[in-house]
Amino acid sequence: MEDDVAANRPMLSALCVSKTLSGIPGRGFFSKAQVLGVFSGYATGPEARALHADGLQRALSYYGSKHPHLILNAS
């Protein structure tokens, strides 16, 4: 995450989600995002879902355009 934030890239770690938090990353993701200054809020609050939704979309767009063979086709 540090490298991504320092290089102004989408956080690749946004692709990982917790089995227990219903489709968003675990608390450690949000704790680290707070330390890096890119998140403010509760790991289970609406701010967390917004950060993850935006980060996930940005990561898929950024990394998918560079490596389209890695994006799974849902059909």
URNOR-V160147 format. One record per residue. N is the residue number from 1. RES is the residue in one letter. PSI is psi in whole degrees, 0 to 359 (999 if undefined). NEAR is the number of other ideal C-beta (glycine too) atoms within 8 Angstrom. Layout:
# URNOR-V160147
n->N res->RES psi->PSI near->NEAR
n->N res->RES psi->PSI near->NEAR
This chain:
# URNOR-V160147
n->1 res->M psi->322 near->10
n->2 res->E psi->314 near->6
n->3 res->D psi->318 near->7
n->4 res->D psi->312 near->11
n->5 res->V psi->317 near->12
n->6 res->A psi->326 near->6
n->7 res->A psi->5 near->6
n->8 res->N psi->37 near->4
n->9 res->R psi->159 near->9
n->10 res->P psi->147 near->11
n->11 res->M psi->112 near->12
n->12 res->L psi->330 near->9
n->13 res->S psi->348 near->9
n->14 res->A psi->344 near->13
n->15 res->L psi->342 near->8
n->16 res->C psi->133 near->6
n->17 res->V psi->155 near->8
n->18 res->S psi->145 near->8
n->19 res->K psi->337 near->4
n->20 res->T psi->349 near->5
n->21 res->L psi->24 near->12
n->22 res->S psi->59 near->5
n->23 res->G psi->9 near->4
n->24 res->I psi->163 near->9
n->25 res->P psi->166 near->12
n->26 res->G psi->172 near->8
n->27 res->R psi->327 near->7
n->28 res->G psi->324 near->7
n->29 res->F psi->313 near->14
n->30 res->F psi->326 near->14
n->31 res->S psi->315 near->9
n->32 res->K psi->320 near->9
n->33 res->A psi->323 near->12
n->34 res->Q psi->314 near->10
n->35 res->V psi->323 near->6
n->36 res->L psi->355 near->10
n->37 res->G psi->19 near->5
n->38 res->V psi->5 near->8
n->39 res->F psi->141 near->10
n->40 res->S psi->120 near->4
n->41 res->G psi->194 near->10
n->42 res->Y psi->143 near->7
n->43 res->A psi->342 near->11
n->44 res->T psi->7 near->5
n->45 res->G psi->178 near->8
n->46 res->P psi->332 near->6
n->47 res->E psi->322 near->10
n->48 res->A psi->315 near->14
n->49 res->R psi->321 near->9
n->50 res->A psi->315 near->8
n->51 res->L psi->315 near->13
n->52 res->H psi->316 near->12
n->53 res->A psi->314 near->8
n->54 res->D psi->314 near->8
n->55 res->G psi->321 near->11
n->56 res->L psi->313 near->10
n->57 res->Q psi->316 near->8
n->58 res->R psi->318 near->10
n->59 res->A psi->317 near->13
n->60 res->L psi->319 near->10
n->61 res->S psi->312 near->9
n->62 res->Y psi->303 near->10
n->63 res->Y psi->329 near->11
n->64 res->G psi->325 near->10
n->65 res->S psi->333 near->6
n->66 res->K psi->333 near->5
n->67 res->H psi->65 near->7
n->68 res->P psi->336 near->6
n->69 res->H psi->345 near->4
n->70 res->L psi->346 near->7
n->71 res->I psi->124 near->8
n->72 res->L psi->141 near->4
n->73 res->N psi->121 near->4
n->74 res->A psi->347 near->3
n->75 res->S psi->999 near->2
